[in-house]
Amino acid sequence: MNKLQRLLQNKILILTICAAGIGGTFQYGYNISIINAPASYIQTFMNTTWLERTGVPLESNVILLLWSFTVSAYPLGGLTGAVVAGPMAIMLGRKMSLLLNNVFVIIAAALSGFSRMAKSFEMIMLSRFFTGMNAGVSMNIQPMYLAESAPKKLRGAVALTSASFTALGLVLGQVVGLRELLGREESWPFLLASNVVPALIQLTALPWFPESPRYLLIDRGDKESCISALQKLRGTSDLSAELEEMLAEQAAVKGQRAKNPWELFQNPSLRWQLVSIVVLSSAMQLCGNDSMYSYAAYVFQEAGIPRDKIPYVVIEHDYRLCWSEAAAAGGLHLHGRMGHCLHGRSEPAAGVTGVLPTEIFDQMSRPAAYMICGSLLWFNLFLVGTAFPFIVKSLAHFCYIPFLVVCVCTALYVGFFLPETKGKSFLEISEEFKKRNFKTKTRAGFYKGPEEIKTTTL
């Protein structure tokens, strides 16, 4: 009976992870990759549409400019989504925010799916903006939801599945974009609109699973709903220790309200936490990994790979990435966050970046921390995507040396300044950072001066 209960308990947690991931960070990877296959077809559509409107074809540099606007709409929407994710997580809750986030994808799918029929390339640009908004919200809220729902011993490995779903989305996006499937010229509207399928799956599946227990107890003060959610996620095992830990965290933030991002910068007790998420969130994109997907065809073509074979090479790369993500979950459980950041590749280590704000910020600061983290991620994605062609033009085969420098500097910061969080409660992690933030004051506090002399009697 105990084995059956344990199996059922693990099944519910796994299904919760899948329901959150398929419409969450999966969409981030999927929508990055599906735009590559129809790039030339969409540019032809832009020129043809403009010719029908005005009778004058577009110049090649204007077509390239319109295409750059289309590509840039995605990180711009992501930045917008990252900003609104914090208020959504506070007001609506983690699960409800993920559910409502699918509205952005449904709008995007409708716009891109009917764009050719409406003879409007502007609809594609707007579609990419809404797609980015969906990714911006999910990249912030999904790791928060999973990390708050997982047991302490599995928290890192569970949250790392956000990066695993990103890698899975990258692979499936490349596969669906093959000429044999939806990569033909007549099929590109259906390819861009295919992101509605994961959204509908999540809308069907996620309502059956519980809200984050920590959100229910600490943010809403609903102890009964919290216990009910814990029982669904953990089975009938003893919940007293975990509930006691949550009640202690609730007491620690009692009377406080959810903080705004600028308030975190004004709080000296959060100095090293902010530095850590700024460094790791920036490094997640400045490592140059995502530039591989934006310019994959160009990079492999320069490497001498035939043009018709490039999509299959990219799929092989993404397939290997999926396996590295699976290995990363085990590595995180064995070696901890710090060791994983030092030894992992850029994409697996991105999973650590996703869970880090959950672990090092309390419940009232967490949504604001994710807003900062997500904003940096999307801004740097835009920055690298814009600068990468010029870096390649200047450095040629040595174009990844600047990204190598970023990786080395980030590894040094993690090794020397980021404390290990594996197996620790949120309050224990908070105390660890408190020692770092007030190290000088703590050391000075050991000497309290001479005691008052109350007698001269020897």
PEKA-V939233 format. One record per residue. SS is DSSP state (h for helix, s for strand, l for the rest). OMEGA is omega in whole degrees, -180 to 180 (none if undefined). D_CENTER is the distance of its C-alpha to the mean C-alpha in whole Angstrom. Layout:
((SS:OMEGA:D_CENTER) (SS:OMEGA:D_CENTER))
//
This chain:
((l:179:38) (h:179:36) (h:179:34) (h:178:34) (h:-180:32) (h:178:30) (h:179:29) (h:179:28) (h:179:26) (h:-180:24) (h:-180:24) (h:179:23) (h:180:20) (h:179:19) (h:176:19) (h:178:17) (h:-179:14) (h:-179:15) (h:178:16) (h:-173:12) (h:-173:11) (h:177:13) (l:-178:13) (l:-175:9) (h:172:6) (h:-178:10) (h:179:11) (h:180:8) (h:-177:10) (h:-176:13) (h:170:14) (h:-171:13) (h:-175:16) (h:-178:18) (h:-176:19) (h:-174:21) (h:-176:24) (l:-174:25) (h:-177:25) (h:179:29) (h:-180:30) (h:178:28) (h:175:30) (h:178:33) (h:178:32) (h:-179:32) (h:-180:35) (h:180:37) (h:-180:36) (h:178:37) (h:178:40) (h:-179:41) (h:-169:40) (h:-176:42) (l:-179:44) (l:178:43) (l:178:40) (l:173:37) (l:-176:38) (h:-180:35) (h:177:34) (h:177:33) (h:179:31) (h:178:29) (h:178:28) (h:178:28) (h:178:25) (h:175:23) (h:180:23) (h:179:22) (h:-177:19) (h:180:18) (h:-178:18) (h:177:15) (h:177:13) (h:175:15) (h:177:14) (h:177:10) (h:177:12) (h:179:14) (h:179:11) (h:-180:10) (h:-177:13) (h:-177:14) (h:-180:12) (h:177:13) (h:178:17) (h:-179:16) (h:-179:15) (h:-173:18) (h:-174:20) (l:-173:19) (l:-175:17) (h:-176:14) (h:-179:16) (h:178:18) (h:178:15) (h:180:13) (h:-179:16) (h:179:17) (h:180:14) (h:177:16) (h:180:19) (h:-180:17) (h:180:17) (h:176:20) (h:-179:21) (h:-180:20) (h:178:21) (h:-179:25) (h:-178:25) (h:-179:24) (h:-178:26) (l:-175:29) (h:-180:29) (h:178:32) (h:180:34) (h:-178:34) (l:-178:34) (l:175:31) (l:176:29) (h:177:27) (h:177:26) (h:178:24) (h:-180:22) (h:177:22) (h:180:20) (h:177:18) (h:179:17) (h:176:17) (h:177:14) (h:177:12) (h:178:12) (h:-180:11) (h:180:8) (h:178:8) (h:-176:9) (h:180:7) (h:178:3) (h:-169:6) (h:-178:8) (h:177:8) (h:179:7) (h:-179:10) (h:-177:12) (h:-180:12) (h:179:13) (h:-178:15) (h:-174:17) (l:172:17) (l:-173:20) (h:-175:20) (h:180:21) (h:-171:18) (h:-178:16) (h:-179:14) (h:179:15) (h:-179:13) (h:179:10) (h:178:10) (h:175:10) (h:177:7) (h:178:7) (h:178:11) (h:174:10) (h:179:8) (h:178:11) (h:178:14) (h:178:13) (h:-179:14) (h:-176:17) (h:176:18) (h:177:17) (h:-179:20) (h:-180:22) (h:-179:23) (l:177:23) (l:-179:26) (l:-179:30) (l:-179:31) (l:-177:28) (l:-177:27) (l:178:27) (l:-175:31) (h:-178:32) (h:-173:33) (h:-172:29) (h:176:27) (h:178:27) (h:177:26) (h:-179:23) (h:-179:21) (h:-177:22) (l:178:21) (l:177:18) (h:-178:19) (h:176:20) (h:179:17) (h:180:17) (h:177:20) (h:180:20) (h:178:17) (h:179:20) (h:-170:22) (h:-170:21) (h:180:19) (h:-179:21) (h:-176:23) (l:-170:21) (l:172:21) (l:177:19) (l:-179:18) (h:-180:21) (h:177:20) (h:-178:19) (h:-176:23) (h:-170:25) (h:-178:24) (h:-176:22) (l:180:25) (l:-177:28) (l:-175:28) (h:-178:29) (h:178:31) (h:178:27) (h:179:25) (h:179:28) (h:178:28) (h:178:24) (h:179:25) (h:177:28) (h:-176:26) (h:-175:23) (h:-175:25) (l:-177:28) (l:180:32) (l:-177:31) (l:-177:32) (l:-172:30) (h:-177:32) (h:-179:30) (h:179:26) (h:178:28) (h:178:30) (h:179:27) (h:179:25) (h:177:28) (h:177:28) (h:177:25) (h:178:26) (h:-178:29) (h:-179:28) (l:-178:26) (l:180:29) (l:179:30) (l:175:27) (l:177:25) (l:-174:21) (l:174:21) (l:-177:20) (h:-178:18) (h:177:21) (h:177:23) (h:179:20) (h:-180:22) (h:-176:25) (l:-178:25) (h:180:26) (h:-180:25) (h:-173:21) (h:-176:22) (h:175:21) (h:-180:18) (h:178:17) (h:-178:18) (h:-179:16) (h:177:13) (h:-179:14) (h:-175:15) (h:179:12) (h:178:10) (h:-179:12) (h:-179:13) (h:178:10) (h:-178:11) (h:174:15) (l:176:15) (l:-175:16) (l:-176:14) (l:174:13) (h:178:16) (h:-177:18) (h:-180:16) (h:-175:18) (l:-176:21) (h:-177:21) (h:-179:25) (h:-178:26) (h:-178:25) (h:177:27) (h:177:30) (h:179:31) (l:175:30) (l:180:33) (l:179:32) (l:-173:33) (h:-177:32) (h:179:32) (h:-174:30) (h:180:27) (h:-179:25) (h:176:26) (h:179:25) (h:179:22) (h:178:21) (h:178:23) (h:-179:20) (h:177:17) (h:177:20) (h:179:20) (h:178:16) (h:179:16) (h:178:19) (h:176:17) (h:179:14) (h:177:17) (h:-178:19) (h:180:16) (h:177:16) (h:179:19) (h:178:19) (h:-180:17) (h:-177:19) (h:-169:22) (h:-180:22) (h:-176:19) (h:-174:16) (h:179:18) (h:-180:20) (h:178:17) (h:-177:16) (h:-174:19) (h:-175:20) (l:172:17) (l:-174:16) (h:-175:13) (h:175:11) (h:179:12) (h:177:11) (h:177:8) (h:176:8) (h:178:10) (h:-180:8) (h:-177:5) (h:-172:9) (h:179:11) (h:178:11) (h:-174:12) (h:-171:15) (h:175:16) (l:179:17) (l:-172:19) (h:-177:18) (h:-179:20) (h:-170:18) (h:179:14) (h:179:13) (h:178:15) (h:178:13) (h:176:9) (h:178:11) (h:-179:12) (h:-179:9) (h:179:7) (h:178:11) (h:-180:11) (h:-176:8) (h:177:10) (h:-179:13) (h:173:13) (h:177:12) (h:-178:15) (h:-179:17) (h:179:17) (h:179:18) (h:-173:21) (h:-172:22) (h:179:22) (h:180:25) (h:176:27) (h:179:26) (h:-179:27) (h:-177:30) (h:-171:31) (h:178:30) (h:-175:30) (h:-180:30) (h:-173:29) (l:-178:26) (l:178:23) (h:177:25) (h:179:23) (h:176:20) (h:178:22) (h:178:23) (h:-179:20) (h:-180:19) (h:180:22) (h:179:22) (h:179:18) (h:178:20) (h:179:23) (h:-180:21) (h:-177:19) (h:-173:23) (h:-170:25) (h:-176:23) (l:180:20) (l:177:21) (l:-179:21) (l:-175:19) (l:175:20) (l:-178:22) (l:175:22) (l:180:22) (h:179:20) (h:178:24) (h:177:25) (h:178:22) (h:178:22) (h:179:26) (h:179:25) (h:178:23) (h:177:26) (h:-180:29) (h:-178:27) (h:-177:27) (l:-176:30) (h:-178:32) (h:-179:35) (h:-179:36) (h:179:35) (h:180:38) (h:-176:40) (l:-179:40) (l:180:42) (l:-176:45) (l:180:47) (l:-179:50) (l:177:53) (l:-179:54) (l:180:57) (l:-176:60) (l:180:62) (l:177:66) (l:180:68) (l:178:69) (l:none:69))
//
